[in-house]
């Protein structure tokens, strides 16, 4: 991308010749907004700071959204998330905080990974070679517990993947309806409908408590209250109502029990926090990948332009000959 500074080929190199020249000298203490602005301005060094700050969050989110993912595949998909952020940084200014944008990209990458599993005859691409720090740490990295995804799979049993995603984003990641709508590029109404359908599905599969039916018009505010969409004064009024309501009080207690159950199960699936040196090395690798992708796209455009010109010339010659 124009404006980026490629890694210096003469910089310090690790095993396999991987350039790791990106420094974290002035990005370690920078704010999230400052790092995002610098990335959008073409300063690829800020990618290392974003990786250090949010890489663990995204890897963990991927593991929770897709229980079948191994830690190695989650690491590779995390790199793909940050690579997409790097390639589209200049276009993402109005899509909310960078950590929510990364979550939205993680949802996209998870869906892409699932599609690749269903394509006949397609073998998953070989994972990116480990960076020097990752290679050094590989022997001491503990394997994930064999049943680390069991509890989460039980909680999500019977739910579609799209409903699992929205529950993870809302319940575990603590994203509001507005934040999810921005991150996923969807309307608030659409996200709210999916969220309520997901909550109802979780309730029907996990709750055994008998809740009395709504008994007053105030009970209609219960889904809005649980979604976190009630305003300050309305929240106090609803809480006062629910303390005496046979429906809203028990329903709220049961939902928070399910809420805690989901969050507790999600804690079993957590990635390891990367070191600063690993973040620098991965950032350098991703910048190199971005330039390779850009060069491949340019080659394809040139090839298409030459092919188009050749076809047009051939057609003109044929028409002239026939004429």
C-alpha positions as CSV (number, residue, x, y, z in Angstrom):
1,X,0.0,0.0,0.0
2,X,1.2,3.5,-0.8
3,X,2.8,5.2,2.1
4,X,4.0,2.1,3.9
5,X,7.7,1.5,4.7
6,X,8.7,-2.0,4.0
7,X,10.9,-3.9,6.5
8,X,14.6,-3.2,5.9
9,X,16.2,-6.3,4.3
10,X,19.4,-5.5,6.2
11,X,17.7,-5.5,9.6
12,X,18.2,-8.1,12.2
13,X,17.0,-11.5,10.9
14,X,16.0,-14.6,12.7
15,X,16.0,-18.2,11.7
16,X,14.9,-18.6,8.0
17,X,15.9,-15.1,7.2
18,X,12.7,-13.5,8.6
19,X,13.2,-9.8,8.9
20,X,12.2,-8.5,12.3
21,X,13.3,-4.9,12.0
22,X,10.0,-3.3,13.1
23,X,10.6,-1.6,16.4
24,X,8.2,-0.9,19.3
25,X,10.1,2.2,20.4
26,X,7.3,4.7,20.3
27,X,4.2,2.5,20.1
28,X,4.3,0.7,23.4
29,X,2.6,3.4,25.3
30,X,0.5,4.9,22.5
31,X,-3.3,5.0,22.8
32,X,-5.5,2.7,20.8
33,X,-6.8,5.7,18.8
34,X,-3.3,7.0,18.1
35,X,-2.1,3.5,16.9
36,X,-5.2,3.2,14.6
37,X,-4.6,6.7,13.2
38,X,-0.9,6.0,12.5
39,X,-1.8,2.7,10.9
40,X,-4.3,4.5,8.6
41,X,-1.7,7.1,7.8
42,X,0.6,4.3,6.5
43,X,2.9,3.7,9.6
44,X,3.1,-0.1,9.6
45,X,5.2,0.0,12.8
46,X,2.0,0.7,14.8
47,X,0.8,-2.8,13.7
48,X,3.2,-4.3,16.3
49,X,1.6,-2.2,19.0
50,X,-1.9,-3.3,18.0
51,X,-0.7,-7.0,17.9
52,X,0.8,-6.7,21.3
53,X,-2.4,-5.1,22.7
54,X,-5.1,-7.0,21.0
55,X,-3.6,-10.2,19.5
56,X,-4.4,-12.3,22.6
57,X,-8.0,-11.0,22.6
58,X,-8.6,-11.9,19.0
59,X,-7.0,-15.4,19.3
60,X,-9.1,-16.1,22.3
61,X,-12.3,-14.9,20.6
62,X,-11.6,-17.2,17.6
63,X,-11.1,-20.2,19.9
64,X,-14.4,-19.4,21.6
65,X,-16.4,-18.8,18.5
66,X,-15.2,-22.0,16.8
67,X,-14.6,-24.8,19.4
68,X,-13.0,-27.0,16.7
69,X,-10.1,-24.6,16.1
70,X,-6.7,-25.6,17.3
71,X,-4.4,-23.0,18.9
72,X,-2.2,-23.1,15.8
73,X,-5.0,-22.4,13.4
74,X,-6.4,-19.7,15.7
75,X,-2.9,-18.0,15.6
76,X,-2.9,-18.1,11.8
77,X,-6.4,-16.7,11.6
78,X,-5.4,-14.0,14.0
79,X,-2.6,-13.0,11.6
80,X,-5.1,-12.9,8.8
81,X,-7.4,-10.6,10.9
82,X,-4.5,-8.1,11.4
83,X,-3.4,-8.4,7.8
84,X,-6.9,-7.4,6.7
85,X,-6.8,-4.5,9.1
86,X,-3.5,-3.4,7.7
87,X,-4.8,-3.6,4.1
88,X,-8.0,-1.7,4.8
89,X,-6.9,0.7,7.5
90,X,-7.5,3.8,5.5
91,X,-11.1,2.9,4.8
92,X,-12.1,2.0,8.4
93,X,-12.1,5.4,10.1
94,X,-15.9,5.5,10.9
95,X,-16.4,1.8,11.9
96,X,-15.9,2.3,15.7
97,X,-13.1,1.6,18.1
98,X,-10.3,-0.5,16.6
99,X,-10.8,-3.4,19.1
100,X,-14.5,-3.7,17.9
101,X,-13.3,-3.6,14.3
102,X,-10.9,-6.4,15.0
103,X,-13.7,-8.5,16.5
104,X,-15.8,-7.9,13.4
105,X,-12.9,-9.1,11.2
106,X,-12.5,-12.1,13.4
107,X,-16.1,-13.1,12.7
108,X,-15.5,-12.8,9.0
109,X,-12.3,-14.9,9.2
110,X,-14.0,-17.6,11.2
111,X,-16.8,-17.8,8.6
112,X,-14.2,-18.0,5.8
113,X,-12.4,-20.8,7.6
114,X,-15.7,-22.7,8.0
115,X,-16.4,-22.4,4.2
116,X,-12.9,-23.7,3.4
117,X,-13.7,-26.8,5.4
118,X,-16.7,-27.6,3.2
119,X,-15.1,-27.0,-0.2
120,X,-14.4,-30.4,-1.8
121,X,-10.9,-31.2,-2.7
122,X,-9.5,-28.1,-1.0
123,X,-6.7,-28.7,1.5
124,X,-6.2,-26.1,4.2
125,X,-3.2,-24.0,3.4
126,X,0.0,-24.8,5.2
127,X,0.3,-22.7,8.4
128,X,2.8,-19.8,8.3
129,X,6.2,-20.9,9.5
130,X,6.9,-20.0,13.1
131,X,8.7,-16.7,13.9
132,X,12.0,-17.1,15.8
133,X,10.4,-16.4,19.1
134,X,7.6,-18.8,18.5
135,X,10.1,-21.5,17.5
136,X,12.0,-20.9,20.7
137,X,8.8,-21.1,22.8
138,X,7.3,-24.1,21.0
139,X,8.9,-26.7,23.2
140,X,7.7,-25.0,26.4
141,X,4.2,-24.1,25.2
142,X,1.8,-26.4,27.1
143,X,-0.8,-28.2,24.9
144,X,-4.4,-27.2,25.5
145,X,-6.3,-29.4,27.9
146,X,-8.0,-32.2,25.9
147,X,-11.5,-31.2,27.1
148,X,-10.9,-27.4,26.9
149,X,-13.9,-27.0,24.5
150,X,-16.2,-29.5,26.1
151,X,-18.1,-27.2,28.4
152,X,-18.5,-24.5,25.7
153,X,-19.7,-27.1,23.2
154,X,-22.3,-28.4,25.8
155,X,-23.6,-24.9,26.4
156,X,-23.9,-24.2,22.7
157,X,-25.4,-27.6,21.8
158,X,-28.3,-27.1,19.4
159,X,-27.5,-23.5,18.5
160,X,-26.5,-22.3,15.0
161,X,-23.1,-20.9,14.5
162,X,-24.4,-17.4,13.8
163,X,-26.2,-17.5,17.1
164,X,-23.1,-18.7,18.9
165,X,-21.1,-15.8,17.4
166,X,-23.6,-13.2,18.5
167,X,-23.8,-14.6,22.1
168,X,-20.0,-14.7,22.4
169,X,-19.7,-11.1,21.2
170,X,-22.5,-9.8,23.5
171,X,-22.2,-12.0,26.6
172,X,-18.5,-12.9,26.7
173,X,-16.9,-9.9,24.9
174,X,-19.4,-7.4,26.4
175,X,-20.3,-5.7,23.1
176,X,-23.4,-3.6,22.9
177,X,-26.0,-3.9,20.1
178,X,-24.6,-0.7,18.6
179,X,-21.0,-1.9,18.7
180,X,-21.9,-5.2,17.2
181,X,-23.8,-3.5,14.4
182,X,-20.8,-1.3,13.5
183,X,-18.3,-4.1,13.7
184,X,-20.4,-6.5,11.6
185,X,-21.6,-3.9,9.1
186,X,-25.3,-4.6,9.9
187,X,-28.2,-2.6,11.0
188,X,-29.0,-2.3,14.7
189,X,-32.4,-3.8,14.2
190,X,-30.9,-6.9,12.4
191,X,-28.4,-7.4,15.2
192,X,-31.1,-7.0,17.9
193,X,-33.3,-9.6,16.2
194,X,-30.5,-12.1,16.0
195,X,-29.4,-11.4,19.6
196,X,-32.9,-12.0,20.9
197,X,-33.4,-15.2,18.8
198,X,-30.0,-16.4,20.1
199,X,-31.0,-15.7,23.7
200,X,-34.3,-17.5,23.3
201,X,-32.5,-20.5,21.7
202,X,-30.0,-20.6,24.6
203,X,-32.8,-20.3,27.1
204,X,-34.8,-23.2,25.5
205,X,-31.8,-25.5,25.4
206,X,-30.2,-24.7,28.8
207,X,-33.0,-23.5,31.1
208,X,-35.2,-25.8,33.1
209,X,-36.8,-23.2,35.3
210,X,-40.5,-22.5,34.8
211,X,-41.0,-18.7,34.5
212,X,-44.6,-17.4,34.8
213,X,-45.9,-15.6,31.7
214,X,-45.7,-11.8,31.4
215,X,-48.4,-10.2,33.5
216,X,-48.3,-6.5,32.6
217,X,-47.3,-4.1,29.8
218,X,-44.1,-3.2,31.7
219,X,-42.9,-6.8,31.1
220,X,-42.5,-5.9,27.4
221,X,-39.4,-3.9,28.4
222,X,-37.6,-7.0,29.7
223,X,-35.8,-7.9,26.4
224,X,-34.8,-4.3,26.0
225,X,-33.4,-4.3,29.6
226,X,-31.5,-7.5,29.0
227,X,-30.1,-6.1,25.7
228,X,-28.7,-3.1,27.7
229,X,-30.8,-0.7,25.5
230,X,-32.8,0.9,28.3
231,X,-31.9,4.5,29.2
232,X,-30.8,5.5,32.7
233,X,-34.2,6.6,34.1
234,X,-36.0,3.7,32.5
235,X,-33.5,1.2,34.0
236,X,-34.4,2.3,37.5
237,X,-38.1,2.2,36.8
238,X,-37.8,-1.3,35.3
239,X,-35.7,-2.6,38.2
240,X,-38.4,-1.3,40.6
241,X,-41.1,-3.1,38.6
242,X,-39.1,-6.4,38.3
243,X,-38.6,-6.6,42.1
244,X,-42.4,-7.2,42.4
245,X,-43.1,-8.9,39.1
246,X,-43.5,-12.7,39.0
247,X,-42.2,-12.8,35.5
248,X,-39.4,-10.2,35.1
249,X,-37.7,-10.9,38.5
250,X,-37.3,-14.7,38.0
251,X,-36.6,-14.3,34.3
252,X,-33.8,-11.8,35.0
253,X,-32.2,-14.1,37.7
254,X,-32.4,-17.1,35.3
255,X,-30.8,-15.2,32.4
256,X,-27.9,-14.0,34.6
257,X,-27.4,-17.7,35.6
258,X,-27.2,-18.6,32.0
259,X,-25.0,-15.6,31.4
260,X,-22.5,-16.8,34.1
261,X,-22.6,-20.3,32.8
262,X,-21.6,-19.2,29.3
263,X,-18.9,-16.9,30.5
264,X,-17.5,-19.6,32.7
265,X,-17.4,-22.2,29.9
266,X,-15.7,-19.6,27.6
267,X,-12.9,-19.2,30.1
268,X,-11.7,-22.7,29.2
269,X,-10.8,-21.5,25.7
270,X,-8.1,-18.8,26.1
271,X,-5.0,-18.1,24.0
272,X,-1.6,-17.3,25.3
273,X,-0.5,-13.7,25.6
274,X,2.2,-13.0,22.9
275,X,5.5,-11.4,24.0
276,X,6.6,-8.0,22.7
277,X,9.3,-9.6,20.5
278,X,6.8,-12.0,19.0
279,X,4.5,-9.1,18.2
280,X,7.4,-7.3,16.4
281,X,8.2,-10.4,14.4
282,X,4.6,-11.2,13.4
283,X,4.1,-7.5,12.4
284,X,7.2,-7.7,10.1
285,X,5.9,-10.9,8.6
286,X,2.4,-9.4,8.0
287,X,3.9,-6.3,6.3
288,X,5.8,-8.6,4.0
289,X,2.7,-10.5,3.3
290,X,0.7,-7.3,2.5
291,X,3.3,-6.3,0.0
292,X,3.3,-9.7,-1.7
293,X,-0.5,-9.6,-1.9
294,X,-0.4,-6.1,-3.4
295,X,2.2,-7.1,-6.0
296,X,0.1,-10.2,-6.9
297,X,-2.9,-8.0,-7.4
298,X,-1.0,-5.6,-9.6
299,X,0.4,-8.5,-11.7
300,X,-3.2,-9.8,-12.1
301,X,-4.4,-6.4,-13.2
302,X,-1.6,-6.0,-15.8
303,X,-2.3,-9.6,-17.1
304,X,-6.0,-8.8,-17.4
305,X,-5.3,-5.5,-19.2
306,X,-2.9,-7.1,-21.6
307,X,-5.3,-10.0,-22.3
308,X,-8.1,-7.5,-22.8
309,X,-6.0,-5.5,-25.2
310,X,-5.0,-8.6,-27.1
311,X,-8.6,-9.8,-27.4
312,X,-9.7,-6.3,-28.6
313,X,-6.9,-6.2,-31.2
314,X,-7.7,-9.7,-32.4
315,X,-11.4,-8.8,-32.7
316,X,-10.6,-5.7,-34.6
317,X,-8.3,-7.6,-37.0
318,X,-11.0,-10.2,-37.6
319,X,-13.7,-7.7,-38.3
320,X,-11.3,-5.9,-40.7
321,X,-10.5,-9.1,-42.5
322,X,-14.1,-10.1,-42.7
323,X,-15.0,-6.6,-44.0
